[in-house]
Amino acid sequence: MCGKTLETKQGVFPCNKVYIVEKIAIEKEFYLSITLDRKGQCLTFVYSPAGGMAIEDVAHATPEKIFKLPVDINKGVCVDKLGEVAKNLGVEEHKSQIVFLLKNIYDCFVEKDCDMIEINPLVVTKSG
């Protein structure tokens, strides 16, 4: 693959690196990102129980599967609101892990002055 081109919906790009990762047993896949919402003038978590695929396709075909959680950068994240993410993803049994993950992603986003952080797919493994 290295030295070849990769064609995506975003364009044609050279392949310079290939990542090799350990295979894991996945039970569920989700989509998660945090980005700047210029219209809303805030940071926004965008998440979906339909991960592992192009989120643009999910938004077009099944917009009800896309959730948004705005965050006021002056106040920071609200732990109660972060807990709702686990409920909307259908993984309430992993609420504490979801809250921990989102809080850390938010902190990284602010600390590194990011435009976007995206995890696709975010997974729950068969071992939990």
N, C-alpha and C positions, 0 to 999 in steps of 0.2 A: 504494500500500500504506500509506503514512503516513496516520495518522488512522483507519485501519481496525483491526479486531481480528484476532488470530491465535489459532486454536484448536489446542491441542496436548494430548497425554496429561497434561501437567502442569497444564493449566488454560487459561483464556482471558485473553489479554493484549493491551493496546493496542500497536500498532506505531508507535513514535516515531522510529525511524531505519532506514535501509536502507543496507547496506554494498555498495559496488560494488568488485569485485576483478577483477584480470586473470585471464583464462581461461588455464589451463595444461593441457598434455597429461599426463594421469594414467595411470600404468601399474598401480599397486596402491594400495589404500586400507586403512588400519589404524585402530584405535581406541587411544587412549592417555590415561590420566589418572593423577594422583596425588591421593590423598585420605587423610583420617584414618580409620583403622580403629579404632573405639572398642573393639570386642570384643577385637581383638588388641593394643590399646594401642601402636600404631605407625603410621607412615606406610606407605602401600601403593601401589605402582604397579599399576594394572589396565590390561591391554592385550590386544588381540585382532587376529588377522589379518583379521577380519571387520569392517572399518571402513566408515564412510559410511552407516551405518544406525543405528537406535535400539539401543543396546547392551543395553537391557533385553530386547528381542526376541531378540537373539543369545543372551543368557544363558538365556532360557527355552527356545528351540528347540534350541540347540547349545551347552550349557554347557562342553563340552570345548574350545571355541574361546576361552574366557576364561582368561587367565593372571593370576596375582597374584605380586608380588614385594614382600614386607615389607621395610621399612627401619627399622633401629634408629636413632632420631634422635640418640642419644648417640654412636653410632659413625659415622654418616653412610653414604653409599652405598659399596658394594663394586664396584669396576670390573669384576671377574670376573663378578659376578652380573648387572651391566648388560649385559655381552656376551652373556649367555644370552638376553636379550630379542631381539636380532637373530636368533638361531637359531630361537627360537619363532615369530617373525614370518615366517621364511622369507626373510630378507634378510641373510644372513651377509656378503655382499659389501659391505654398508653398516654393518658393525659399528662402526667408529670414529665414524661420524656418529650412530648410535643412542646410543652411550655418551656422546658430547658433548652431545647433545640431552637425554638423561635427567638427566645431571649438572647441566645448567643449569636444567632444570625443577625439580629438587630444590632447588637453591640459591635459586631464585626463591620457591618454596613456603615455605621456612624464613624467608627474609629478609622477605617480605611477610606472614608469618603467615596463610597461606591456609587455607581449608577444603578447596578442591579446585581443581585445574587440569586442564582437559580439552581434548584436541585430537581432533576428529572431523569430517572424516577427517584423519589424518596420512597423507601420501602420499609415494610414490616417483614422480617424474615420468619420462616416457619418455626424457628426456635424462639421467637418473640423479640 
